[in-house]
Amino acid sequence: MNNKPKAEANRISHILNHFYGRDRFPVDVEQLARDYSKQISPESYITDIKSVPLDGFEGCLKAKPDGSKWMIAYNPEQGSPGRTRFTLAHELGHFVLHRNLQQAFECSERDLYDWDSPVRQMEAEADTFASYLLMPLDDFRAQLTSQSMNVDLLDHCCNRYGVSPMAAALKWVEIAPRRTVVVAARDGFLLWARSNGRAYKSGRYFATSKNTVEVPSQSLLAEVAQNGGADRRTTDARIWFPQEPYGMPMEETAICVDNPSFPYILGILQMPEAERDWATNSEDEETLRPLTGLQW
């Protein structure tokens, strides 16, 4: 993917920072779509944003037959205001990036799994645009108080940017300093998974588009799926990744997202940066332990 989605979103963020300051969140996407689209395309811009039941679609962007005006429509049954906000930003992304390529964009969840099609490439670019518009990377980094994600920090980011836990977690995985995998599950199986570069290079990823992946019964994710709520704990990485060495620690965060139209369990799996780093740290800890016979 090229850098244009990030560059265009960052350009808009600089404008918003200039006029409204850095405590301007969450972004008013509806007003922005009308104003900015007119600024960059005065002859044909977004005039209408409507809530419309869209069977099988989360949102769409369409031009009038004569190309003089554009409309964004979003499905009110998405349930979550954060998800709706992301959908609106996604459709604005199509206008900014792709309006000269076609006159209608109908965006559904199934598009997320067709990685090789031109349609999927445009969907991925619109997603990236929306993520950087709603959660600029410099501001997102400024919110982080530690090198690991937890329930309170995720909730803070959701409230600041007006996004869903899924969107905030996927933003985090972009900059996570350790090997990190974000997953979503329902009915005991993974819906999708996203690994950062460090995790992917070490072979820690789930090919959910090709395989049916069951949530491990010993995982915190399975426990939260049964009991609800949210929790975080340090577990054995082998529960999720049997290839990891014995004793490899993993911070597992699990959150029950009670979206009426799309309930799911969100999981964040965080492991040491690399196996050798963990082994080195373990050896260092051995040399620092007091000689008292205490078993750690």
N, C-alpha and C positions, 0 to 999 in steps of 0.2 A: 504494500500500500504506500502511496506517496504521502508527503507531508502536508498536502494542501488542506485536508480537513482540520488538522491541528492549527495550521497557520491562519486559516480563516476564522476559526473560533477564537484564537488568541488576539486577532485584530479587533474583533468585536469586544472582547474583554478589556482591551486597552481603552477603547472608547467609553465603555461603561465605567471603568475606573476613573477616567478623567472627569466625567460628569457627575458621578454619584459617590465616588470614594470607594474604599475597599470593603466597607461594611454594607454592601448593596445587595446582599443575598437574602432570599433566593431570587433568581432572575425572573422578571416578568416576561415570560416567553411570548405571550399573546401580543402584548404591546410592542415588544421588540420585533416580532415577525412582521407586523404591519409597517412599522417605521423604517426598519433596516432594509426590507425588501423594496420599499419605494425609493430609498436612497440609492441602492445599487442598480435598480431596474425601473426607472420612473415611467417607462412606457408599458410595463406589464409587471404588476406587483401583487402581493397578497392582500386581499381586501376582506375576506371572510374567514372566520375560524368558528367551526360549528361542532356541536356534539351530535353525532349521528350514529345510530346502531349500525354497525358494520359487521355483517356475518362473516366470521373467519378472518377479520382484519383488525389490527390495533389502531391504524391510522392511515390516512391517504393524503396526497397532495395532487390537485388536479387544476389544469388550466381550462378556461372557457374555450369553446371551439375556435374562436377567432384569436385566441392567445392574449387577449387584452387584460385579463384578470386571472388570479389564482385563488384557490380555496384550500384551506386545511380542514380536514374532518378527523375527529378522533372518536373512538368507541367509548361511550360512557360506562360500559360494563367492565372496564379494566379494574375498577374498584379502588385503586390506590391513587391519591392525588400525585404522589411522587412518580408513579408510572405514567400517568397522564402528562405530567410536565416533561418527562423524558421523551414521550411520543411526539409532543409538539416541537421540542427542540430537534428531534430526529427529522421531522418533516421540513422544518426550516433548513436543516442541513441539506436535504435534497434540493431545495430551491437555490441555495447559495452555490452548491457544487454541481448540480446536474440538470438545471432547468433547460439548458440548451440541448440536452440529449434526448429528452422525451417529455410528453405533456401530461403524463399521469404516473403516479407512484402509489401502489397499494402494498402496504407493509404488514406482513403477518409473521407470527412466531416461526413458522416452518422455514421461512427464508434464512433463518440463522444457521441452518444445518446444511445448506447447499453451498459449500465453501468454494467450489470451482467455477460457478456460473458468474457471468457478468452482473446479473441481478444481485447476487450475494456480495460482490465486490462493492457495489454502490450502497448496499445496506450496511456493510461494515464501515464504509466511509461516513455515512450519515450517523451511525452509532458513535464513532470517534468524535465527530463534530459535536454531537449533543453532550458527550461526556466532558469535553474540554470547555464547552460553553457554560455548562451548569456548574462544573467543578474545576476551575482553572488550576493547573498543577501547582503554581507557586502558592496560591491560597490554601490548597489542599494540604500541601506539605507543612504549612504554618500551623495547621490544626493538630498535627501529630505530636503527641507528648511522649511517645515511646517507639521502639522499633518493632513492636508487635501490635496487632489489632485486637481489641476486646469489645465487649458488648457496649460499654458506656461510650467509648470513642466512636464506634460505628453509629450509635444513636445520635451523638453530637453532630456528626457529618450529615446524617440524614436530615436533621432539623435545620442545620445551617443552609444547606443547599436545596432543601425541599425535594429530595430524591428518595427512591426506595432503598432498602438495605442492599438489594442486589446491585444497584448502580454504584453505591458507595463502596461495596466490597470489591467490585470489578475495578474501580478506580484505584483502590489500595493495592491490588495485585500488580499494577503497573510499576509501582515504586517500592514494593516490599523488599527489604534488604536481605531477607532470608529466602530459602526455597519455600514457595507458597503456592497452594492450590485452593481455588474457590470452587465449591460445588453447590448444586441445588438438587434436592431430592423430593420425591413424593411417592407414597405407597411402597416404600422400601427400596426404591431404585433411583439411580441418578438420572436427572433430566439433562444436565449438561455439566461440564467441568472446564475450568480455565486455569492453566498453569503459567506462572511467570517463567522468564527465560532460564533462571537458575534451576528451577524444578524440572523443566522440560529437558534441559541438557543432561540431567542426571537420570532421565527416564521415568520421572514421577509425573505421570499424566494419565488421564482416562479417555479412551477413544469412545465416547458415548454415542457418537453418530454411527459407529460401526458395530458396537457391542452393547449388550445389556449388562449394566454394572449394578450389582446389588450392594446396598449399604451394609457394611460389616455389622454383625449383631452385637459385637463388643464395643462399638464406637459410641461416642457421646452423641453423635447425630441420631443414631437409632434410639437412644434413651430419650432425647428431646422430642423425637417424633412420636414417642409413646406417651410422654408425660406433659408435653407442651413447655412453654416458657423459653428461657435462654440460659446458657451456661458456658463455662470455659474451664478447661482443665488440661494438665499435662498428662499425656498418655504415651503408649509405646507406638512408635511410627509403624511397626510391623502390622498393627491392626489394619491399616490401610494399604501399606506397601510392604509385602512380605520380603522383598529383596533388601530392605534396609537391615543393617547389622543389629544384633541383639542389644537391647538397651538404648537404642537411638530414641531420644525424647522428641515429642511432637506436641505443640500447643494446638488443641482442637477447640474451636469455638462453634457452637451450634445455636441457631435462632429459629424459632417457630414463627413464620410470617403468616399471620392470619388474614390474608387477602381474600375477601369473599369470592372473587371470581378466579383466583389463582393462588390457593394456599400451597405453601411449600416449606421445606426446611433448608435454611441456608447454612452452609458449613465453610469454615476457614481453617485450613490445615497449614501449620507453619512449622518447618523443620530447620535445624542448623543449616548454614549455608552450603556445607559440603561434608561428606562423610569424614574426610581427613581432618577438617577443622574441628569436628566434634571429638574425634579420637585424640587430637592434640590437646584440646581443652580438658578432656578427661584425664590425660596424663598429668597436666599441670595441676589439676585439682588434687590428684593423688599426692603430689609432693608438698601440698600446702596443708594436708590434713594433720591434726595433732596426733601424736603417738599415744592414744589413750585406749586403743582397742575398741573404740566406738564404731559400730557398723552403720554406714550411711546408706 
